[in-house]
């Protein structure tokens, strides 16, 4: 699963933000994301915790 994280296109993030975001995507998070995508079921709490963790990386998720 780590290869998926390593290949993610993270746009214009600086190196510190890139490493921070990649650290957020644990095997459990990726597994839950893939399962919910394939089954159409609601994702669990690990997915919802991502927003806070990504924001803690200095990324404004709502910047448009």
Phi, psi and omega per residue, in radians:
X1 nan -0.454 -3.117
X2 -1.072 -0.530 3.123
X3 -1.084 -0.626 3.096
X4 -1.071 -0.805 -3.132
X5 -1.126 -0.764 -3.124
X6 -1.110 -0.499 -3.112
X7 -1.601 -0.030 -3.123
X8 -1.109 2.366 3.042
X9 -1.497 1.944 -3.078
X10 -1.804 0.334 3.032
X11 1.128 -2.307 -2.999
X12 -1.753 0.584 3.105
X13 -1.297 2.585 3.052
X14 -1.345 3.028 -3.044
X15 -1.035 -0.726 -3.131
X16 -1.138 -0.744 3.114
X17 -1.149 -0.709 3.130
X18 -1.042 -0.844 3.141
X19 -1.135 -0.672 3.118
X20 -1.086 -0.852 -3.122
X21 -1.112 -0.761 3.132
X22 -1.092 -0.552 3.106
X23 -1.211 -0.417 -3.139
X24 -1.246 -0.539 -3.049
X25 -1.514 1.443 3.094
X26 -1.327 2.948 3.085
X27 -1.026 -0.669 3.136
X28 -1.111 -0.732 3.117
X29 -1.132 -0.805 -3.134
X30 -1.109 -0.728 3.125
X31 -1.085 -0.792 -3.141
X32 -1.105 -0.723 3.130
X33 -1.092 -0.820 -3.120
X34 -1.146 -0.728 3.126
X35 -1.091 -0.774 -3.118
X36 -1.188 -0.586 3.107
X37 -1.178 -0.756 -3.095
X38 -1.303 -0.578 -3.081
X39 -1.651 -0.302 -3.091
X40 1.376 0.084 3.124
X41 -1.414 2.795 3.093
X42 -1.128 2.426 3.078
X43 -1.224 2.786 -3.129
X44 -1.493 -2.955 -3.054
X45 -1.166 -0.501 -3.137
X46 -1.047 -0.692 3.136
X47 -1.149 -0.754 -3.099
X48 -1.204 -0.422 3.107
X49 -1.291 -0.277 -3.126
X50 -1.040 -0.685 -3.084
X51 -1.008 -0.812 3.134
X52 -1.157 -0.718 -3.134
X53 -1.174 -0.686 3.114
X54 -1.209 -0.670 3.076
X55 -1.076 -0.628 3.114
X56 -1.162 -0.271 3.079
X57 -1.431 0.030 3.134
X58 1.522 0.433 -3.101
X59 -1.969 2.218 3.098
X60 -1.529 1.843 -3.086
X61 -1.238 -0.273 -3.068
X62 -1.920 0.238 3.098
X63 -1.297 2.102 -3.106
X64 -1.975 nan nan
